[in-house]
Amino acid sequence: YGFAWTPMVGNNGTNRVSISLFEGEAIIQVSGKYNPSNFIYQLFFVTSRGRFLAAGQPIGLSFNHYPTNAESELRILSGRANNVGITSLGAHWGDVDSMGYEMHTAGNTTRMALN
């Protein structure tokens, strides 16, 4: 959270992609593709300004995480990984009050776990 990052997982042989959020911009949707027998192949992030970031290959079944409250944004992305890639993913949503310092819980999406 913030400046705390975990080590990168997945295939190191591809190009890395990134997006810098503008002031007031937030991630409002996390989608992607996965294979139920092993791992997530693609992640797709959509921002409140309609911009997006796609990473990985569009192979497999689709999933879509989004908040139940229209005022919420992605606060934490959690999951598990092995030496091949990401094996489970959870999106945790919340909104920040008007002072910008207190997070209020606004619900979590269903976690997707692979066998």
N, C-alpha and C positions, 0 to 999 in steps of 0.2 A: 504494500500500500504506500503510495507516495513514492519515496525513493528506494523502497525495499523491493528488490527483484530476485527471482530465483534463477538458477542456471537455465540456459536455453536447452530445450529438448527437441528431438526430431532429427530430420535430415539436415546436416550441415553443408551439403553440396549445392544447395539452391541459393538464390539471391535473397537477402533479407529485405523486408519491406517495413516501413514505419509511417506513422502519420502524427503530426503535431496538432493538438487541438487548439482552436482559437479561444480567446477569452469568452467564457459563457457557453462554449460548445461542450457537448457531452456525448458519450456513446449511449444510444437508445435501443440498439438491437444487436444481437450476436447470433449469427446463423452459420451453417456449414454443412459439410458432407462427412459421413462416417460409414465404416463397415462394421456391422454388429459383432463380427468374429475377432476383430483386432483393434483398430484405432481410428482416430479422427484424421481425415485426409485434407480437409479444408476448413478454414475459419474466415468469416466475413463479418466485419464490423461496420455498422451504420451510425452516423452521428446525427445530432439534432439539426445540423445544417444541410443534411442530405448528402454529405460526403461519405465515402466508404473506403475501406481497406480490405483487400482480399489476399490471403496467404494460403499456399498449398494447392492441391489438385482437386478439381470438381468431380470426384469419383465417389459413388456410393449413395446411401440414403440421406435425405435432407433432415436437418433439425433447425429449430428456430427458438431462440430465447428472447423475450421482451418483457418489460414490466407490466403489471396489472394496472398501475396508476400512471396516467399520462404525464404527470409531473415528475416521475422518477427517472433516474439515470443509472448506468452501470457503476457500482461502487467497488465491487471485488469480483474477480474471475478466479475461481478455484478449480482444482481438479487433481488428477493423478497422471503419471507418465511412466513408461518403462524405457528401455534403451532404444526402442523403435520410434516412439512418439507418444502423443497424448491419448490416454485410454478412458478418461472420464472428465466431464466438464460441468461446472455449476456456475450460474450467473446470479449474482446477488445485487438487488436493486434497492435504491433509497433516494431520498431527496434531501436537499440541504435547505435549512430555513433561510429566511430573508437576510439574516446577519451573516450567513455563509460559514458558520463554524459548528453547527450541531447537525448530526445526521439523524434522520428519522427513518425507521424501517418502513419499507413500502412493499414487502413481499419478495419472495424468491421464485424463480421459475423451477420447473421440475428438473431435477438433475438427470443427466443421461449417463448411464454406466454401461460399459461394454464388458462382455464376458472374458 
